[in-house]
Amino acid sequence: MNELNGMSSLYTNALSQMNQAAGAGQKAGVSKEESEAFSNIFTEAIQTMEQKQTDSTQAVESLVNGTADNLHTVMMKTTEAQLSLEVAVQLRNRALEAYNEIKGMQF
C-alpha cells in the first residue's frame, strides 16, 4: 500500500508541475481548458487505480475473514488492481523517458 501512496504523491506532484507548465504554455498556444482536461484525465485514472486497489484489499480481507463466498470475484479484483498498477508504472516510465529525451534536445 505504501507503493500506492508513493505513486499517488508522484502523480500529484507531476500534475501540479504540468499545471504550472501549462500556465507558461499559454504562450505556446495551449489553452487553459485543454491543460485542465489533460490534468483531469490523469486525476481520474489515479482515482480509478486507487479505487481498484481499495476494492482488492477489501476483497482479500473479506476472504480471510470468511465473509467472501466467491474466490473467483476476489481473484478478479486482485488481478484488476495488479494490472492497473502495472499500467500506471509503465506510463510513468514512458513519461520519464519522454521527459529525458526532451531535456536532451538542443534548441
C-alpha positions as a Python dict, from the first residue, in 0.01 Angstrom:
ca = {
    (1, 'M'): (0, 0, 0),
    (2, 'N'): (298, 230, 54),
    (3, 'E'): (382, 191, -314),
    (4, 'L'): (31, 308, -398),
    (5, 'N'): (68, 616, -177),
    (6, 'G'): (407, 686, -331),
    (7, 'M'): (263, 656, -682),
    (8, 'S'): (-27, 881, -588),
    (9, 'S'): (201, 1152, -450),
    (10, 'L'): (431, 1118, -751),
    (11, 'Y'): (141, 1171, -989),
    (12, 'T'): (3, 1457, -781),
    (13, 'N'): (339, 1633, -796),
    (14, 'A'): (362, 1567, -1169),
    (15, 'L'): (13, 1708, -1222),
    (16, 'S'): (94, 2024, -1031),
    (17, 'Q'): (410, 2070, -1236),
    (18, 'M'): (213, 2012, -1557),
    (19, 'N'): (-41, 2272, -1448),
    (20, 'Q'): (239, 2523, -1380),
    (21, 'A'): (392, 2443, -1716),
    (22, 'A'): (52, 2482, -1878),
    (23, 'G'): (36, 2834, -1740),
    (24, 'A'): (368, 2902, -1909),
    (25, 'G'): (244, 2715, -2216),
    (26, 'Q'): (-27, 2972, -2279),
    (27, 'K'): (229, 3147, -2495),
    (28, 'A'): (281, 2825, -2692),
    (29, 'G'): (-87, 2806, -2790),
    (30, 'V'): (-217, 2562, -2528),
    (31, 'S'): (-546, 2680, -2382),
    (32, 'K'): (-621, 2656, -2015),
    (33, 'E'): (-921, 2430, -2086),
    (34, 'E'): (-702, 2186, -2277),
    (35, 'S'): (-446, 2169, -1997),
    (36, 'E'): (-720, 2120, -1738),
    (37, 'A'): (-874, 1842, -1947),
    (38, 'F'): (-533, 1675, -1970),
    (39, 'S'): (-489, 1701, -1592),
    (40, 'N'): (-840, 1567, -1533),
    (41, 'I'): (-764, 1256, -1736),
    (42, 'F'): (-467, 1174, -1514),
    (43, 'T'): (-655, 1258, -1196),
    (44, 'E'): (-943, 1028, -1290),
    (45, 'A'): (-702, 750, -1384),
    (46, 'I'): (-525, 776, -1049),
    (47, 'Q'): (-854, 774, -862),
    (48, 'T'): (-967, 466, -1055),
    (49, 'M'): (-641, 289, -977),
    (50, 'E'): (-671, 377, -607),
    (51, 'Q'): (-1032, 252, -601),
    (52, 'K'): (-930, -79, -758),
    (53, 'Q'): (-653, -117, -502),
    (54, 'T'): (-900, -48, -221),
    (55, 'D'): (-1155, -293, -363),
    (56, 'S'): (-886, -558, -392),
    (57, 'T'): (-774, -507, -33),
    (58, 'Q'): (-1131, -527, 94),
    (59, 'A'): (-1199, -841, -111),
    (60, 'V'): (-889, -1015, 28),
    (61, 'E'): (-981, -910, 381),
    (62, 'S'): (-1332, -1047, 339),
    (63, 'L'): (-1186, -1374, 207),
    (64, 'V'): (-959, -1401, 511),
    (65, 'N'): (-1248, -1317, 747),
    (66, 'G'): (-1465, -1578, 580),
    (67, 'T'): (-1733, -1333, 469),
    (68, 'A'): (-1650, -1373, 98),
    (69, 'D'): (-1812, -1673, -59),
    (70, 'N'): (-1671, -1642, -409),
    (71, 'L'): (-1297, -1684, -460),
    (72, 'H'): (-1336, -1604, -829),
    (73, 'T'): (-1451, -1249, -756),
    (74, 'V'): (-1165, -1192, -514),
    (75, 'M'): (-913, -1312, -772),
    (76, 'M'): (-1066, -1090, -1041),
    (77, 'K'): (-1047, -780, -820),
    (78, 'T'): (-689, -861, -723),
    (79, 'T'): (-587, -910, -1085),
    (80, 'E'): (-757, -585, -1192),
    (81, 'A'): (-572, -395, -921),
    (82, 'Q'): (-241, -554, -1019),
    (83, 'L'): (-290, -473, -1387),
    (84, 'S'): (-394, -113, -1319),
    (85, 'L'): (-82, -62, -1107),
    (86, 'E'): (139, -215, -1377),
    (87, 'V'): (-13, 15, -1639),
    (88, 'A'): (46, 317, -1415),
    (89, 'V'): (409, 218, -1364),
    (90, 'Q'): (458, 173, -1739),
    (91, 'L'): (300, 512, -1808),
    (92, 'R'): (531, 670, -1554),
    (93, 'N'): (833, 504, -1714),
    (94, 'R'): (732, 620, -2061),
    (95, 'A'): (669, 974, -1939),
    (96, 'L'): (1011, 986, -1776),
    (97, 'E'): (1174, 856, -2094),
    (98, 'A'): (996, 1123, -2299),
    (99, 'Y'): (1094, 1392, -2049),
    (100, 'N'): (1458, 1285, -2061),
    (101, 'E'): (1453, 1289, -2442),
    (102, 'I'): (1303, 1639, -2449),
    (103, 'K'): (1550, 1755, -2185),
    (104, 'G'): (1837, 1632, -2401),
    (105, 'M'): (1722, 1819, -2711),
    (106, 'Q'): (1907, 2127, -2824),
    (107, 'F'): (1703, 2426, -2933),
}
